[in-house]
Amino acid sequence: MNIVLHEPEIPSNTGNIGRTCMATGSVLHLIRPLGFSLDDRSLKRAGLDYWHDLDVRVYDGFEDFLRKNPGAKIYMATTKAHRTYDEVSYGPGDYIMFGKETAGIPEEILVDYEDACVRIPMNGSIRSLNLSNAVAIVLYEALRQQHFRGMQAYGALHRLSWKTGPDAG
């Protein structure tokens, strides 16, 4: 999967999202301007020691992103969408785009992707979720639909063994 952040502003959010991308084998795409430097300590602290292994691609704007990813199937995560994130079928290699923390994806972009816009249902008294939480929610739904292909099938204990399951002894 591909996670796209349009003009992210908070380095710790992007670091957390990078860690989620590492855990899921996803590519992280960052569209400038960024609200931080890519060598920001808080970015790397949030991504822990995974940041140097992360596949991160940076673009000089949305048009640059489109030019370098021709034919990309893009879903736009926005609070303004008609459909919820679980009402679409995600495929391997699809792109899920999220906007900056203070403003989301610009409406000038959204209007061209109306059928590809998805939202996370939430109580009407809140404007939005934390960006890294929103990415995790939508990304894991996309991966669930693909039966978590290529991901670890079960968890193992560190010192002991489960009584049932693949590592039962």
N, C-alpha and C positions, 0 to 999 in steps of 0.2 A: 504494500500500500504506500501511498504518498500523502504526506501531510504538508499543507501549504499554509504558511503564516504571512498574511498581508500586512506589512508594516508593524510588526510586533514592537511593543514599547518597553516591556518589563523583562529584564534579563533572567530573573529567576523562573518566570513562567516558561520562557523559551528553553532554559536548561532542563526544567522538569519534562517538557514536551520532548526534548531530545532524548532523555532517558527512556521515556515511553516508546519512542521510535526505535531505540536500540533493543528494548525488550520484545518488540513485535517484528523486527526486521524491516521496518518502514524507512523510507527516505524522507528527510526533512528539507523542505524548500522554503527559503526566506526571501521575501520580496521587500526591497528597500523602498523608502528609508527605514532603517532600524533605529530604535530608541536607545541603542547601546552599541558598544564595540564587540566584535566577535571574540576578542581576547579578554572581555570583562570577567573579573574573578567570580562575581555572583552567578554569572551564566554557567561557568564551569563547575562551581561548587554545587549548584542545583543538579547538574548533569553527572555529578560525581566523577569517577575516573573513566566514564564511558565516552566522554565528549570527543576525545581524539580518534575513536573508532567509528563515530557516527558519520553516515553519508549525508553531508549537508551541502546543499546547492543554493547559491545566492544570485539574485536577479536585480537588475536596475529598474524595476517597475513591472507592472502587470503585463504590459505589452511585450517586454523582454521575456517574461515567463512563458507567455503564449507562443512566442516565436521559437523558443528553445524546446518546447514540449508540444509540437504540432499534433493535433488530433486527440489531445488528452481529454479523458472523460472526467469532468470536474463537478463535484458537488460543493455547494456553497452553504456553510453552516451560518445561519442568521436567525435572530429572534423574530424576524419579519416573514418567515416562510409559511406557505399554506400547509405543507406536509411535515410530518415528524420524521426524524432520522431513521426510524425503523420501518418506514413505509416505502423505502426504495431498495433495490437490489444492487449491492456493491459487488464489483468483480476485482480479481487480482490486478494490481497496477492502476486502479482508479485513484483519483486525486480528491482529497477533501480539504477545502480551503476555509480558513478562519480569519477573521479580521482583527484589527488591533484592539487592545483592551478598552480603550476609551470611546471608540466609535463603531467598531465592527467593520464589515466590508462596505465600501462606499456604494451608495445606491446606484451610482452611474455604472457600476459593474453588475450589481444584482439584477437590474432590469433586463439585461441580456441573457440571464440564466434562470429565469423564473421557475421553469420546470425542474431545475437541478438544485433549488434551494430547499434546505431541510432545517428543522428546528428541534430543540430539546424542550419538551413540555415542562413547564414550571409554574409555580404559584404566581398569580398576577401582581403580587406586591413586590416582586424583585425584577430588576431589569435584565440581569444576565448572570451566568455562572462564571466562576474563575476560568480563564482561558485553558489552562492545563487540564482542569477537570473536564471541560467540554470536549477537548480533543480526545481524552481517554474514553469518554462515554461513547462517542460516535465511532472512533477507531475500533474499539472492541466489539461493537455491534457489526461493523463491516467484517471483522475477522471471524466472529461467530457464524455469520452467514456463510463463510468459506470453510467452516468446520475447523478453524484454527490451523489450517494446512501449514505444515512445516514448523509448527511450534511444539514445545514439550507436551507430551500427552498426559503426564501425571507428575505429581510432586513426590519427592523422596525425603524422608527424614534424614537429619545429619548424622545422628549417633545410633538411632534405633531403626527398626523396620516396622512397616505397617503389618497388621495381621493378615490382611488380604491385599490383593493387587499384584502388579508385576514384580515388585521387589520383595514379596513375602518370602520369608525363609523358614 
